[in-house]
Amino acid sequence: MRGMSLRRLALFALLAAAALLDGCTLSRAQIRRADAMVAATTPAASSCDRADHCAQPSPLLDAARQALAASTPTHPQHRVALLDESEPALVARLSLIRAARRTIDVQTYIWDQDDVGQLVLDELVKAARRGVQVRILADQLFSFGNVAVLDRLARASPNLKVRLYNPTFHEASTSPLEWAAGIACCFFRFNQRMHNKVLVVDGTAGITGGRNYQDRYFDWDDDFDYVDRDVLVGGPAAQSMGRSFALFWRHRRSVPLTHLRDVNHYILNHPDAPDWPAPTYEHPQRVFRVEQEASDAAWLQAHVLADSVQTGEVEFFSDLPAKTEQPLKRQARQFTAHVMQMVGAARHEVVLQTPYLVMSRRARRIFERLHKESPPPHIVVSTNSLASTDAFAVYAVSYKHRKRYLKRYGFEIYELKPHATDAAAANARASLEWIGDDGHANGDRAHDVSHRYVGTETHGLLGSHGSSQRPAPLVSEGRRFALHAKSIVVDDRFAMVGSHNFDPRSDHYNTEAGVIVYDPRFAEQLRQAILRDTQPQNAWVIAPRRPVVPFLTKLNQAIGDLSESLPLFDFWPYRFATSYQLKAGCTPMRPSDPGFFSCYEPVGDFPDVALSPKLIYTRLITAFGSSASGIL
């Protein structure tokens, strides 16, 4: 009976998919009607009649222009700033958008309608209305989703164009039924996403990295935030970002709004021109603060440019859009190939930060080869713990192969604590609000910490994303953090910041992008930023279990090895390695140090995680889900 029910469910999903596919495309007449209505109801008047389109001054764009002006084809010049903390990362975006004179291109994987999403979108609409050509390209599956918002965007300004990448059944919003039908009928296409994150202004300055347009990427979520990273680049590499964006924009999977069935129908059923209402923010004082900072040259100099690097060779790489159709073709995986080449060239040290420690076959071969060298390079890996991650299914696959990572590849693994001290301090700086003497937001007190107060809310752990998306429940309480930064430093010589998660999905499915900076000063900045996240106050260290009874320890390891080698039924609970915490009064040391066990105490395989269905799911996926690592 159970098998019959599953077959019926599969048949229902396939029939639903067929029905959706039948009505998938719009007629040319429907598209022309919607285009005509958009043209007729979009206000054409500009808010500015100046040649520079009323661009505001920005020291960030000025520095980028200077680097580009000093560049020659054989001697490029760049200005590079690491955007490690979230507030400078957001303020830099606002400053560049306001300073744009000609063009703004934005490419992203997620665009939510929370405070950050509304703020950046409103700034882009204002830029378009003063005459700047603005283009937004977002992956459909996790962006917008509100058809009324897309209708307003379609008719906000003739200078604003929005496209959604790889829409499911040619719709902006994907219902649960369509989600299931997409998996049933068109899984390979449905599973491939555009994971690039790029902002390019005037073809001169660009930002790329891991952050999407959602509160949690900028420390503005009240329950769960990401430790993330971007890089600001001015110079020829920003032009490469613009060319990459243009390739994606022109690709046939980038679909204009009027070509989407639900948006098209909504526009035709609402002929009156929609307005563009002022955003309604959950934390208006916090928004007001970053708006003020974006126009404060001294603040931008101190928090963005002060530690920036003037350098020569910087390269922007992106997988081609064709990766989504021919993922095995080498030329389509340009960025992925460069990431692998970087790591394979290591001689002394690789410092890697990735949310998901799930190695592709190619990555496994590279690290196994490096570990056989004499002497092997030191490999430091900063990643998530089960307590910090919101992708517990992916973590389970990583957990299964801990012994392989430690023994065969020589990894030194540090897993982020959910209440990491340094992450909490950075979050406090970003989420503070300041209140004037009259009880209202006061821009004059922006730098006076005594007048700032942390705002709190009582939303669910992941807001509106539902319980299935929530991380595992914890024993401890408080705002939690997950690692989302993707960065690599090789031999203190060159460094990468991008969207590549160093997992099979990034290698073979998603398109990825990032910047490689060939400068030891920048490499050292990034290296120190990653190593901070591995310190005892921020992370647990993964190390072999201390042998207690030699015979039983060897027997346990033998059974564990056999269990790990099985694609199914890997249920042995006593793994080769576990999590350790530094004891009070001890000095941090590497797991290979002879005194490690005297200064570190084991805290269990899943420290701080409460007994819950997700903990059970993690064990089950460890047993049954290793073959699905690319899908996960």
Secondary structure as GFF3:
##gff-version 3
##sequence-region A 1 632
A	DSSP	alpha_helix	2	22	.	.	.	ID=ss1
A	DSSP	alpha_helix	28	41	.	.	.	ID=ss2
A	DSSP	alpha_helix	59	70	.	.	.	ID=ss3
A	DSSP	beta_strand	78	83	.	.	.	ID=ss4
A	DSSP	alpha_helix	86	99	.	.	.	ID=ss5
A	DSSP	beta_strand	103	111	.	.	.	ID=ss6
A	DSSP	alpha_helix	115	129	.	.	.	ID=ss7
A	DSSP	beta_strand	133	143	.	.	.	ID=ss8
A	DSSP	alpha_helix	147	154	.	.	.	ID=ss9
A	DSSP	beta_strand	160	165	.	.	.	ID=ss10
A	DSSP	three_ten_helix	168	170	.	.	.	ID=ss11
A	DSSP	alpha_helix	176	191	.	.	.	ID=ss12
A	DSSP	beta_strand	198	201	.	.	.	ID=ss13
A	DSSP	beta_strand	205	209	.	.	.	ID=ss14
A	DSSP	three_ten_helix	215	218	.	.	.	ID=ss15
A	DSSP	beta_strand	224	227	.	.	.	ID=ss16
A	DSSP	beta_strand	230	234	.	.	.	ID=ss17
A	DSSP	alpha_helix	236	250	.	.	.	ID=ss18
A	DSSP	beta_strand	254	256	.	.	.	ID=ss19
A	DSSP	three_ten_helix	257	259	.	.	.	ID=ss20
A	DSSP	alpha_helix	261	269	.	.	.	ID=ss21
A	DSSP	alpha_helix	284	293	.	.	.	ID=ss22
A	DSSP	alpha_helix	297	300	.	.	.	ID=ss23
A	DSSP	pi_helix	301	305	.	.	.	ID=ss24
A	DSSP	beta_strand	309	311	.	.	.	ID=ss25
A	DSSP	beta_strand	314	318	.	.	.	ID=ss26
A	DSSP	three_ten_helix	321	324	.	.	.	ID=ss27
A	DSSP	three_ten_helix	330	333	.	.	.	ID=ss28
A	DSSP	alpha_helix	334	344	.	.	.	ID=ss29
A	DSSP	beta_strand	349	353	.	.	.	ID=ss30
A	DSSP	alpha_helix	361	371	.	.	.	ID=ss31
A	DSSP	beta_strand	378	384	.	.	.	ID=ss32
A	DSSP	alpha_helix	392	400	.	.	.	ID=ss33
A	DSSP	alpha_helix	402	403	.	.	.	ID=ss34
A	DSSP	pi_helix	404	408	.	.	.	ID=ss35
A	DSSP	beta_strand	411	416	.	.	.	ID=ss36
A	DSSP	alpha_helix	421	431	.	.	.	ID=ss37
A	DSSP	beta_strand	432	434	.	.	.	ID=ss38
A	DSSP	three_ten_helix	443	445	.	.	.	ID=ss39
A	DSSP	three_ten_helix	449	451	.	.	.	ID=ss40
A	DSSP	beta_strand	452	454	.	.	.	ID=ss41
A	DSSP	three_ten_helix	463	465	.	.	.	ID=ss42
A	DSSP	three_ten_helix	467	469	.	.	.	ID=ss43
A	DSSP	beta_strand	480	483	.	.	.	ID=ss44
A	DSSP	beta_strand	487	490	.	.	.	ID=ss45
A	DSSP	beta_strand	494	498	.	.	.	ID=ss46
A	DSSP	alpha_helix	504	504	.	.	.	ID=ss47
A	DSSP	pi_helix	505	509	.	.	.	ID=ss48
A	DSSP	beta_strand	513	517	.	.	.	ID=ss49
A	DSSP	alpha_helix	520	532	.	.	.	ID=ss50
A	DSSP	beta_strand	539	544	.	.	.	ID=ss51
A	DSSP	alpha_helix	550	565	.	.	.	ID=ss52
A	DSSP	beta_strand	577	582	.	.	.	ID=ss53
A	DSSP	alpha_helix	596	599	.	.	.	ID=ss54
A	DSSP	beta_strand	600	604	.	.	.	ID=ss55
A	DSSP	alpha_helix	613	624	.	.	.	ID=ss56
A	DSSP	three_ten_helix	626	628	.	.	.	ID=ss57
###
